C-alpha cells in the first residue's frame, strides 16, 4: 500500500511496495517516479517480475540497507538502476546477476558500503559504475572482474587507502577512473595493473607523496593525469616515465620544491602543465634543463610559487611555449635573455612589486614592449630607493645602474671533495652584500634543501671599503657514509634575492677489501687451474691479475687463459710448466689498491732431458756421466752402480743436484752399469749407462811428453832460482866468514832448504802437478843446470861435454793429448840456457841422495874438497843400491871443489862483500820434482874446467829468473788432467859423474 504525504512524495512500504502492475508504459513511468524519495527499506524480487518492460529503475533516496541476490530476478530488461542516497552497507555476492543481460549503468553513490566482495559484479554490459561517497577502505584484487565493458568507474570521496595488486584487473575497456578525495599515499604499478586502455585518471585530493619509478608502466595510453592537492614534494627523473601519450598534467597545490633535471623527459605530447601553488624556487632560479623534453608544451602555469629570480636557462627546452604564468611570485630579478628563445610566446603573466631595478634588469622592459607582452605584466621597482614604486616600463634606461650589491654575490665556491668512510669533512661558501637586510644560509644536496644541516655561519666587514659585508657558511658532515655522496650547493638569501653557488661533488670511497682470495694450488700438467678473486669497495674496485709481478702470461699468448669480466674466477687450461709462478690479484679503486698472491705449482713426473749414453774410457782418465733431469717438484737424483747405491771415494765427485757424476783416474773396478734414479712426489724414473774401461795404450811419440817435461823443468828452475836469490842475500851477510876460509866446504844455513845446497838432491817422491801459463816465462831465459832434453842437438855445449840422456820413464795413464814442444834454446857463452813453455811434468821418485842430503842439511859440517863421498861410484852405470834408498847418512868427507863448488864460489865477485851473520835456521824444506823421470848419468868436464876462476861461474850466478807467485793447474781441452809420457821404455836418472865420486842429480824441483 502507498501513502501520500504533505510533501508530495509517496511513502511506499515493503508490504505493498509497488501495488498493482502498471498496464502501459505511461503507468510504468508514473510508477518509476513515485518510487524515489520514499522510505523503501528493501527490494523484493517477486514484486518486480510483473514489470517485463521496465528499463529504468530509480530507487534513490530511500532507506534500503542491503541488496540481496534475490532482489532482481532474471528476465527484467532494466538498463539503468539508481540506488544512490540509500543506507546500503553490504552487497551480497551475485546480487545483480539477474540484470547481467541488460544493465548498462549502476549508481550506488552516497551509501554506506565499506567493502566490495570479490567478483561482486557480473555485468558484462555495464559501462558506468558509480561508487562515490561510500566508506570503502580497501579494494582487493579481482574485485571488478566481470565488468569487461566498463568505461567509467567513480570511486571518489571514499576512504580508500590501499589498492592491492590487480585491484582493477578485468577493466580492459575502462577510459575514466575517478579516485579523488581518498587516502591513497603512493602510486605503484601493481595497483594500476590492467588499466591499459585508461585515458583519464583523477587522483586529486589524496595524500600521495611518492610515485614509484615504474608506477605508470600499465597506463601508457593515459592522456590526462590529475594529481592536484596531494603531498608531492619532488619530481624525480623517472617519476613520470612511460607517459608518452599524456597531454594534460595537473600538479597544482602540492608541496613540490624539487624538480630533477629531466623529470619531464619523455612527455613529448604534453600540452598543458599546471604547477600552480607549489614551493618551486630553485628550479627557476638556478636549475637548467628541468623542462627538457617538453617539445609540445604550450601552456605552463607557475602561479603562486616562491620564485624570486629567473635564471637565464630556466626555461630551456620550451621554445614552443605560448602561455607562461609567473603571477603571484615575488620576482626581483630576471637574468638577461631568459625569455628570448620562446619565439611563440603569446601570454606572459608577471605580477611583482619587488623588482631590483639595476643594470641587470635594463634589458627586460624593451623586450616586453617589443613582443607586446606588457599588458600581462605588472612589475614595480623596490630598489633603489629613488625608483621604488615605479613601473619598470616608466623607468628611463639610464636609471638601471649597479651602484651597490644589495643581492648577495658568491666570492668563495665550495670545492669538490673526496672522503673515506667515517671521516669528517666540511664545505665552505662565502658571499658579499652591501645590504643590511638579514641574511639566511642554506645548503642543498642534489637540489634539495638539507633540513637540520650542521652549519657554522659568521660575517665580517670587508677591509677595503668598510661597507660591504662578507658572509661565510661552513657545512660540517660528520662520519660520512655512502649516503652523503652527492652534489652540495650553498644558497645565501636576503630580501633582494638568493644566490646559488656552484655544485661541489662529494665522493665517499672505501678501500677495497677481498671477499674471495686466491689460494695456493698444486696441479698436474695438462689439467685446468682455477683461481678465485673478488673484492668490495666504493666505488666498485677493478680486478686485475699479474704473474710474477708482470703481465706476461704464457697461457694468454697460447690462448689458454680465460677471465670473465663479470666473474670472479681466473682459468688456465692445459696447464704447463711455464705457467708455474706467483699470481697476484689486484683490486683497485680511487681509494687505493690491495693485492693478494697465490702460488701455482705445476707437478710433473721426472724425465731425462738428455738420454744417458754408454761410455768407453781408458785407465787413468776422467769420465763424467750426466743425468740432466726435469720435473716438478725438482726430482731428487740418486746414483747406483749395478743394483746398489754408488760407493763414493775421493775420486768421485758430484755437481750440485747430483746431475753430473765425475770419476777421476778411473780404474778397471769402475766399470759397470751406472743407474740414475730420478724421483719426486709424482713418481720415479731410471736411466742407465754402461761404463767400459780399457787398458791405457802406450805413450805416443808426440810432443806431449816434451811439453810436460819442459814445463816441469821450467817450474823447477824458476823456483830454484828464487831460492838462490835468498841464499845469495844471506851469503853476502856471511861473506866475512867465507872470505877468511880457503876451503871448499859447503855449509848450508839452517833456514835454507836442503835441496839448495851444492850437493842438491831430489826430495821424497811425491806425485804433484805444476801448471804454468803457456808461452815463455816472463823473466826470459832460464839457466839450465844439467837438463837433459830429448833433442840434444839443441844444446851444442852439452854435446861438447859428452852429456848423454835417457828418456823419462813411462807414466801411468799416458795422456793422449799433445803438449807444445820446447822452443829452441838460445846459444850463449857459458852454460847453456833454455826457454820453456807448457805445463809441468811428472817425476818418478827420489834417490837415496835425497835422504843423505836431508841429514847433511839438518847437521851442516865442513866437507874437505878431496874427500870421497860415501856411496859414489866411478862407473857410468848406477848400481842397484843407487836405485834403492840408502840408510846411510852423510856425516863428513871432502868433495872435489871442481864438482861441488861452494856457495861462496858460485857468487860473482860483485856479491862477495863483508860477511853477515847467518839467519836463524828454520829447518829444511822438502821440494820434489813433479813426476820427473829419472835422469841418466852424464860425463862431465874434468875438475880443472870448473875452477873458481872459471868464467862460467859468474855467468851462472847472475840473472836468476823470477818465480811465479802462484802455480795454476792446466787442463786439456777435453777436461782431463795432463800426464807426461814419452815413447822411451826407460829413463835413467840424470846425474853428474866424476871419477871417484857418487853420481849426483843435477835437477831440482819444488814440492807443491
ABEGO torsion letter per residue (X at the ends): XBBBBAAGBBBBBAABAAEBBBABAAAAAAAAAAABGBABABBBAAAAAABAABABBBABGBABABBBAAABBBGBABABBBABGBABABBBBGAAAAAAAABABBBABGBABABBBBGABBBAABABBBABGBABABBBBGAABGBAABABBBABGBABABBBBGAABGBAABABBBABGBABABBBAAAABGAAABABBBABGBABABBBAAAAAAAAABABBBABGBABABBBAAAABGBAABABBBABGBABABBBBGAABGBAABABBBABGBABAAAAAABBGAABGBAABABBBABGBABABBBAAAABGAAABABBBABGBBBABBBBGAAAABAABABBBBBBAABBBBAAAAAAAAAAAAAGAAAABBBBBAOBAAABGBBAAABBAAABBBABBABBBBABBBBBBBBBBGBBBBBBBBBBBABABBBBBBBBBGGBBBBGBBBBBBBBBBAAAGABBBBBBBBBBBGBBAAABEBBBBBBBBAAEBBBBBBBBBBBBBBBBBABBBBBBBBBBGBBBBBBBBBBEOBBBBBBBBBGGBABBAAAAAGABBBBAABABBBBBGBBAAABEBBBBBBBBAAEBBBBBBBBBBBBBBBBABBBBBBBBBBGBBBBBBBBBBEOBBBBBBBBBEABBBBBBAABBBBBGGABBBBBGBBAAABEBBBBBBBBAAEBBBBBBBBBBBBBBBBBBBAAAAAAAAAAAAAAAAAAAAAAAAAAAAAAAAAAAAAABABABBBBBAABBAAABABBBBBBBBBBBBBBBBEBBAAEBBBBBGBBBABAAABAAAAAAGBBBBBBBBBBGBBABBBBBBBBBBBBBEBBBBBBBEBBBBBAEBBAAAAAAAAAAABBBBBBAABBBBGBBABABBBAAAABBBABBBAEEBBBAAABBBAAAABBAAABBBBBBBBBBAEBBBBBBBGBBBBBBBBBBBAAAABAABAAAAAAABGBBBBBABBBBBBBAAGBBBBBBBABABBBBBBBBBBGBBBBBABBBBBX
